[in-house]
Amino acid sequence: MRHLKTTAATVLAAMWLVPAAQAQSGDAAETLRQIERYRQMLLEGNPADLVSAAGEELWKTKRGPKNVSLEQCDLGLGPGVVDGAYAQLPRYFADTGQVMDFESRLVHCMVTLQGFKREDVIKKPFSGRGQEHTDIEKFVSYVADMSRDMPIKVPQSHPAEKASYERGEKIFFYRAGPYDFACSTCHAVDGQRIRLQDLPNLTQPKAAQRAFATWPAYRVSLGAIRTMQWRMADCFRQQRFPYLEYGSQASIDLITYIGVKAEGGTYDGPGIKR
């Protein structure tokens, strides 16, 4: 608790430093440096570690109508292999004939291995403000943590994987909605920022690597872990697009597009965001 209090105090101090630095220097580079300093301070006590620990325990617990654990879930590297799996998803799975990201594959394992009903599993994938993390958020945190410091390598060897990337690219640049927005409106230009949040140019490898490597992430402003599926859905909301269905093909294709762009990077999640 003492460590968490110290971290909180440091973070609050950093939050004051950012606008002060901006006002005094007016230098965009200095502002970005202070923002990065703020993020590094947050990393000193990432609450995602606690969620990951809860996810590991739940992953190994026998549950569901079939009373089995998820320890034999095949995430693409063989049944039961979780080390490095998150950094290599989305990918094609022969048993479903589909390209799946981690969350859609997780739902598949909960249904086929444990006997849960899909509609029950995806009914509420994300926790609300002040609520306990959902099982999905716990699982994502745990499996993502098992890919830390491993290379990002989203495969493109199967025709279905290539098709998913191509669809994701089209969705990324598709302009529509009341504001005529696209994902690319915010994320295909260098040097853009909303308030204190810089907007990475996801068409560039380094920016894509950094973005892909730090999701899922603990959102300080929400007090909760947020997954990549949540990130895609929230971007659609901000564009005033129709609701992006959880685990939909469009969401998986977008994640595939970003993941392929991020190849060569090192996975560093779960991350922490403002």
C-alpha positions as a Python dict, from the first residue, in 0.01 Angstrom:
ca = {
    (1, 'M'): (0, 0, 0),
    (2, 'R'): (288, 236, 81),
    (3, 'H'): (429, 175, -270),
    (4, 'L'): (90, 245, -430),
    (5, 'K'): (51, 569, -233),
    (6, 'T'): (399, 682, -336),
    (7, 'T'): (323, 600, -698),
    (8, 'A'): (-7, 788, -683),
    (9, 'A'): (164, 1094, -541),
    (10, 'T'): (429, 1081, -812),
    (11, 'V'): (163, 1051, -1082),
    (12, 'L'): (-29, 1350, -947),
    (13, 'A'): (290, 1553, -947),
    (14, 'A'): (359, 1451, -1305),
    (15, 'M'): (8, 1555, -1411),
    (16, 'W'): (86, 1907, -1290),
    (17, 'L'): (426, 1906, -1458),
    (18, 'V'): (290, 1843, -1808),
    (19, 'P'): (73, 2154, -1847),
    (20, 'A'): (333, 2362, -1662),
    (21, 'A'): (606, 2258, -1903),
    (22, 'Q'): (378, 2330, -2196),
    (23, 'A'): (293, 2678, -2070),
    (24, 'Q'): (652, 2773, -1990),
    (25, 'S'): (827, 2650, -2302),
    (26, 'G'): (556, 2623, -2566),
    (27, 'D'): (777, 2355, -2713),
    (28, 'A'): (588, 2053, -2850),
    (29, 'A'): (891, 1828, -2813),
    (30, 'E'): (925, 1921, -2445),
    (31, 'T'): (556, 1857, -2389),
    (32, 'L'): (586, 1511, -2541),
    (33, 'R'): (888, 1442, -2325),
    (34, 'Q'): (694, 1530, -2012),
    (35, 'I'): (402, 1313, -2122),
    (36, 'E'): (641, 1022, -2169),
    (37, 'R'): (783, 1088, -1823),
    (38, 'Y'): (431, 1074, -1682),
    (39, 'R'): (375, 736, -1848),
    (40, 'Q'): (699, 596, -1713),
    (41, 'M'): (598, 701, -1364),
    (42, 'L'): (269, 517, -1402),
    (43, 'L'): (453, 199, -1501),
    (44, 'E'): (619, 186, -1159),
    (45, 'G'): (299, 44, -1012),
    (46, 'N'): (83, -102, -1289),
    (47, 'P'): (-239, -245, -1134),
    (48, 'A'): (-262, -476, -1438),
    (49, 'D'): (-21, -707, -1255),
    (50, 'L'): (-291, -786, -1000),
    (51, 'V'): (-548, -853, -1273),
    (52, 'S'): (-301, -1082, -1452),
    (53, 'A'): (-252, -1283, -1133),
    (54, 'A'): (-628, -1323, -1094),
    (55, 'G'): (-649, -1429, -1460),
    (56, 'E'): (-384, -1698, -1414),
    (57, 'E'): (-572, -1847, -1120),
    (58, 'L'): (-899, -1842, -1313),
    (59, 'W'): (-732, -1992, -1624),
    (60, 'K'): (-627, -2295, -1420),
    (61, 'T'): (-958, -2336, -1237),
    (62, 'K'): (-1207, -2604, -1345),
    (63, 'R'): (-1528, -2428, -1441),
    (64, 'G'): (-1836, -2444, -1660),
    (65, 'P'): (-2082, -2728, -1734),
    (66, 'K'): (-1790, -2955, -1827),
    (67, 'N'): (-1591, -2865, -1514),
    (68, 'V'): (-1256, -2824, -1689),
    (69, 'S'): (-992, -2551, -1692),
    (70, 'L'): (-862, -2359, -1992),
    (71, 'E'): (-518, -2514, -1963),
    (72, 'Q'): (-568, -2712, -2286),
    (73, 'C'): (-690, -2413, -2488),
    (74, 'D'): (-503, -2401, -2819),
    (75, 'L'): (-402, -2042, -2893),
    (76, 'G'): (-215, -2134, -3209),
    (77, 'L'): (105, -2276, -3064),
    (78, 'G'): (-47, -2602, -2944),
    (79, 'P'): (-288, -2702, -2664),
    (80, 'G'): (-183, -2551, -2334),
    (81, 'V'): (89, -2324, -2474),
    (82, 'V'): (42, -1963, -2363),
    (83, 'D'): (401, -1835, -2368),
    (84, 'G'): (433, -1600, -2664),
    (85, 'A'): (86, -1682, -2799),
    (86, 'Y'): (-68, -1336, -2757),
    (87, 'A'): (208, -1170, -2960),
    (88, 'Q'): (127, -1400, -3252),
    (89, 'L'): (-245, -1332, -3277),
    (90, 'P'): (-469, -1290, -3475),
    (91, 'R'): (-403, -1602, -3682),
    (92, 'Y'): (-585, -1870, -3881),
    (93, 'F'): (-723, -2171, -3693),
    (94, 'A'): (-796, -2484, -3894),
    (95, 'D'): (-1050, -2617, -3642),
    (96, 'T'): (-1277, -2317, -3700),
    (97, 'G'): (-1168, -2222, -4051),
    (98, 'Q'): (-1135, -1863, -3934),
    (99, 'V'): (-882, -1599, -3844),
    (100, 'M'): (-926, -1525, -3474),
    (101, 'D'): (-778, -1275, -3232),
    (102, 'F'): (-712, -1376, -2873),
    (103, 'E'): (-1052, -1271, -2741),
    (104, 'S'): (-1251, -1455, -3006),
    (105, 'R'): (-1031, -1762, -2956),
    (106, 'L'): (-1080, -1736, -2579),
    (107, 'V'): (-1458, -1736, -2624),
    (108, 'H'): (-1424, -2039, -2852),
    (109, 'C'): (-1229, -2229, -2583),
    (110, 'M'): (-1475, -2134, -2309),
    (111, 'V'): (-1758, -2270, -2524),
    (112, 'T'): (-1593, -2586, -2662),
    (113, 'L'): (-1378, -2687, -2363),
    (114, 'Q'): (-1580, -2564, -2067),
    (115, 'G'): (-1931, -2583, -2209),
    (116, 'F'): (-2038, -2223, -2158),
    (117, 'K'): (-2292, -2071, -2396),
    (118, 'R'): (-2142, -1811, -2627),
    (119, 'E'): (-2419, -1560, -2568),
    (120, 'D'): (-2355, -1576, -2194),
    (121, 'V'): (-1978, -1537, -2231),
    (122, 'I'): (-1996, -1226, -2451),
    (123, 'K'): (-2299, -1068, -2283),
    (124, 'K'): (-2078, -833, -2081),
    (125, 'P'): (-1712, -858, -2187),
    (126, 'F'): (-1607, -526, -2031),
    (127, 'S'): (-1643, -407, -1673),
    (128, 'G'): (-1811, -80, -1590),
    (129, 'R'): (-1657, 202, -1390),
    (130, 'G'): (-1596, 87, -1033),
    (131, 'Q'): (-1694, -272, -1107),
    (132, 'E'): (-1487, -588, -1067),
    (133, 'H'): (-1301, -692, -1379),
    (134, 'T'): (-1481, -941, -1599),
    (135, 'D'): (-1346, -1292, -1653),
    (136, 'I'): (-1251, -1195, -2008),
    (137, 'E'): (-1048, -896, -1888),
    (138, 'K'): (-868, -1118, -1636),
    (139, 'F'): (-790, -1384, -1897),
    (140, 'V'): (-664, -1126, -2147),
    (141, 'S'): (-435, -970, -1887),
    (142, 'Y'): (-286, -1306, -1792),
    (143, 'V'): (-223, -1441, -2141),
    (144, 'A'): (-93, -1105, -2266),
    (145, 'D'): (150, -1095, -1973),
    (146, 'M'): (285, -1434, -2086),
    (147, 'S'): (405, -1270, -2410),
    (148, 'R'): (600, -989, -2244),
    (149, 'D'): (942, -930, -2403),
    (150, 'M'): (861, -1165, -2691),
    (151, 'P'): (860, -1070, -3061),
    (152, 'I'): (540, -954, -3228),
    (153, 'K'): (480, -1181, -3523),
    (154, 'V'): (123, -1190, -3653),
    (155, 'P'): (130, -1457, -3925),
    (156, 'Q'): (48, -1396, -4290),
    (157, 'S'): (120, -1739, -4436),
    (158, 'H'): (-238, -1859, -4485),
    (159, 'P'): (-462, -1703, -4755),
    (160, 'A'): (-725, -1628, -4491),
    (161, 'E'): (-470, -1431, -4289),
    (162, 'K'): (-374, -1225, -4591),
    (163, 'A'): (-741, -1161, -4669),
    (164, 'S'): (-798, -1049, -4309),
    (165, 'Y'): (-512, -800, -4338),
    (166, 'E'): (-646, -663, -4666),
    (167, 'R'): (-996, -618, -4522),
    (168, 'G'): (-850, -453, -4213),
    (169, 'E'): (-659, -207, -4429),
    (170, 'K'): (-979, -115, -4617),
    (171, 'I'): (-1168, -64, -4292),
    (172, 'F'): (-882, 146, -4154),
    (173, 'F'): (-908, 392, -4443),
    (174, 'Y'): (-1287, 378, -4488),
    (175, 'R'): (-1447, 718, -4430),
    (176, 'A'): (-1810, 739, -4319),
    (177, 'G'): (-2040, 857, -4043),
    (178, 'P'): (-2165, 1207, -3957),
    (179, 'Y'): (-1809, 1345, -3935),
    (180, 'D'): (-1677, 1163, -4244),
    (181, 'F'): (-1411, 1003, -4023),
    (182, 'A'): (-1193, 697, -4068),
    (183, 'C'): (-941, 527, -3842),
    (184, 'S'): (-683, 690, -4067),
    (185, 'T'): (-818, 1038, -3986),
    (186, 'C'): (-644, 1017, -3650),
    (187, 'H'): (-393, 740, -3708),
    (188, 'A'): (-232, 790, -4048),
    (189, 'V'): (-67, 1128, -3989),
    (190, 'D'): (248, 1213, -3794),
    (191, 'G'): (246, 1454, -3500),
    (192, 'Q'): (-126, 1464, -3416),
    (193, 'R'): (-256, 1481, -3060),
    (194, 'I'): (-586, 1509, -2875),
    (195, 'R'): (-529, 1702, -2552),
    (196, 'L'): (-237, 1517, -2385),
    (197, 'Q'): (-283, 1202, -2592),
    (198, 'D'): (-57, 1167, -2892),
    (199, 'L'): (-212, 980, -3185),
    (200, 'P'): (30, 724, -3331),
    (201, 'N'): (57, 695, -3706),
    (202, 'L'): (-31, 326, -3729),
    (203, 'T'): (76, 305, -4091),
    (204, 'Q'): (437, 336, -3970),
    (205, 'P'): (608, 30, -3816),
    (206, 'K'): (754, 196, -3506),
    (207, 'A'): (428, 361, -3407),
    (208, 'A'): (230, 45, -3480),
    (209, 'Q'): (475, -160, -3275),
    (210, 'R'): (439, 67, -2975),
    (211, 'A'): (59, 72, -2998),
    (212, 'F'): (14, -301, -3051),
    (213, 'A'): (271, -388, -2784),
    (214, 'T'): (88, -208, -2502),
    (215, 'W'): (-267, -339, -2537),
    (216, 'P'): (-443, -463, -2330),
    (217, 'A'): (-382, -175, -2095),
    (218, 'Y'): (-484, -48, -1754),
    (219, 'R'): (-667, 283, -1806),
    (220, 'V'): (-599, 508, -1508),
    (221, 'S'): (-893, 733, -1594),
    (222, 'L'): (-1128, 433, -1586),
    (223, 'G'): (-958, 235, -1312),
    (224, 'A'): (-977, -82, -1519),
    (225, 'I'): (-809, -307, -1771),
    (226, 'R'): (-926, -247, -2127),
    (227, 'T'): (-870, -499, -2405),
    (228, 'M'): (-791, -463, -2774),
    (229, 'Q'): (-1152, -544, -2863),
    (230, 'W'): (-1260, -259, -2635),
    (231, 'R'): (-1009, -28, -2804),
    (232, 'M'): (-1149, -106, -3149),
    (233, 'A'): (-1508, -59, -3033),
    (234, 'D'): (-1428, 269, -2861),
    (235, 'C'): (-1260, 404, -3173),
    (236, 'F'): (-1578, 324, -3367),
    (237, 'R'): (-1780, 504, -3100),
    (238, 'Q'): (-1559, 811, -3127),
    (239, 'Q'): (-1605, 812, -3505),
    (240, 'R'): (-1983, 790, -3447),
    (241, 'F'): (-1989, 464, -3641),
    (242, 'P'): (-2242, 188, -3568),
    (243, 'Y'): (-2156, -28, -3267),
    (244, 'L'): (-1873, -270, -3341),
    (245, 'E'): (-1991, -615, -3234),
    (246, 'Y'): (-1766, -796, -2990),
    (247, 'G'): (-1547, -1048, -3173),
    (248, 'S'): (-1682, -950, -3513),
    (249, 'Q'): (-1486, -1012, -3830),
    (250, 'A'): (-1436, -639, -3876),
    (251, 'S'): (-1277, -606, -3531),
    (252, 'I'): (-1047, -903, -3594),
    (253, 'D'): (-947, -768, -3935),
    (254, 'L'): (-853, -430, -3787),
    (255, 'I'): (-644, -596, -3518),
    (256, 'T'): (-478, -809, -3786),
    (257, 'Y'): (-391, -500, -3988),
    (258, 'I'): (-231, -324, -3690),
    (259, 'G'): (-59, -641, -3573),
    (260, 'V'): (104, -706, -3910),
    (261, 'K'): (221, -345, -3924),
    (262, 'A'): (377, -399, -3580),
    (263, 'E'): (589, -698, -3684),
    (264, 'G'): (945, -674, -3561),
    (265, 'G'): (847, -506, -3237),
    (266, 'T'): (868, -650, -2887),
    (267, 'Y'): (550, -711, -2693),
    (268, 'D'): (532, -513, -2368),
    (269, 'G'): (180, -555, -2236),
    (270, 'P'): (-34, -524, -2045),
    (271, 'G'): (44, -156, -2067),
    (272, 'I'): (-85, 143, -1874),
    (273, 'K'): (-262, 444, -2022),
    (274, 'R'): (-386, 778, -1893),
}
